Amino acid sequence: MLTAVRSAFTLPDLRTKLLITIGILVIYRLCAHIPLPGVNAAALDQLFTQDPNILLNMLNFFSGGALAQMGVMALGVYPYITSSIIMQLLVPMVPQLQELSREGERGRAQINKFTYYLTIPLAIVYAVGQATLLNSSFGGGVPIFTNWGFSGSSLLSSLTIVVGMAAGTMFAVWLGQLLTQQGIGNGVSLIIFAGIVASLPQQVRQIVVSGRWDLLVIFTIITILTIALIVWVNEGQRRIPVQYGRRVRAMRGNRQMVVGGQSSYIPMKINSTGMIPLIFAQSLLIFPSTLASFMTTSSGWLGQAAAVVANIMSPSNWAYWLAYFLLVVAFTYFYADVMFRQQDLPNTLRQQGGFISGLRPGPRTAEYLQGVLSRITFFGAVFLGFIAILPYLVGLVFGGGAVSGGQSTLLISSAGLLIVVGVVLDMMRQIESQLMMRNYEGFIR
């Protein structure tokens, strides 16, 4: 592996891509420390060090750790991720978008443009909502922003905060697009990857300061085993053999050429959804607990009901993790089905003259592929559900305090490990393809 890395740096074009990737990630990490105006640094530090809320952990995760700094990158690329998910769900439902998706590169470029347009209002909404939440329910009575509000003397300061956060999101998205075009790997995933890796020393330091060296060793072993499991499942696939019919193409004169007659396969991955189901499940789970946190101080039955909901939806309660597991499994099936319908594999096979041996093209092939997808998705859904509740399981084994505020007992969170492994594998494949074209020994054998 080290030999392949040295070989990659000897190639001028590949070395340039690697340096551009590193340089853009450094720029993002530096911009994450540019503060917004009027931030109470002491209150912010207390908020993230003393039993942080699960919603804050998730938002901080997708901002690449920038939310804990409360800088211009506090939203990270989360609005863009939400926008991308919305567009992916809308494509099969809206006929105009479905037609665009079938127009090849031009159609995909147009859909990407709509995704960017949708990111802007989402970033503004997220900025207002995030600043309001930080300034009210999670601050423990101490406001995070010293001058927040959309009236009187606070109006200009609040607008500056919202515009700064929205502009930071669009700048992060632009950096991600630049990474995808000029660097190596998926830019948005790399930005989140950089934030996850940057938080690792802090996680280790907290364990070391507590004096629990035994936990550090145990969590390191669990993290390594989890990475191995993720790699094994992510690389797993069901290969469905496909045959292509022989076709005769007329040439000049009386000559004819026979084309086709080849065999190939459709690779159907066990985990075809990545970490999207975890995002769906967490987003749905944090809504009732966040809403209940505003009403716990109310008098009468409303306050009592809110307290019950807040207790049930607390990460320290087993019901939360059971609901998390079931939602992840359900969303895995849902999103896998959406992606399958969007790819339209049966129709693509028929257009290319391909068929599965023993099956008629069309509805019978679609029914067979749908059945295979359902069976292999079961294992992918259970795997993602296990990864989601792994912090709770580790907490049960190693006693109280292992799960606090929704934090992972792993050195890197479960969802973070999925991103880290996916990004590293993607970069390895891209570097491998570049090296293979030049007959260098690569990573993957």
HELIX and SHEET records of a PDB file:
HELIX    1   1 LEU A    2  THR A   10  1                                   9    
HELIX    2   2 PRO A   12  CYS A   31  1                                  20    
HELIX    3   3 ALA A   41  THR A   49  1                                   9    
HELIX    4   4 ILE A   54  PHE A   62  1                                   9    
HELIX    5   5 LEU A   67  GLN A   69  5                                   3    
HELIX    6   6 TYR A   78  LEU A   90  1                                  13    
HELIX    7   7 PRO A   95  SER A  101  1                                   7    
HELIX    8   8 GLU A  105  ASN A  135  1                                  31    
HELIX    9   9 SER A  154  GLN A  182  1                                  29    
HELIX   10  10 GLY A  187  VAL A  209  1                                  23    
HELIX   11  11 TRP A  213  GLU A  235  1                                  23    
HELIX   12  12 ILE A  276  MET A  295  1                                  20    
HELIX   13  13 TRP A  301  ILE A  312  1                                  12    
HELIX   14  14 TRP A  318  GLN A  343  1                                  26    
HELIX   15  15 LEU A  345  GLN A  351  1                                   7    
HELIX   16  16 PRO A  363  VAL A  397  1                                  35    
HELIX   17  17 SER A  414  MET A  436  1                                  23    
SHEET    1   A 3 SER A 263  LYS A 269  0                                        
SHEET    2   A 3 GLN A 237  TYR A 244 -1                                        
SHEET    3   A 3 GLY A 354  PHE A 355 -1                                        
SHEET    1   B 2 ARG A 246  ALA A 250  0                                        
SHEET    2   B 2 GLN A 256  GLY A 260 -1                                        
END                                                                             
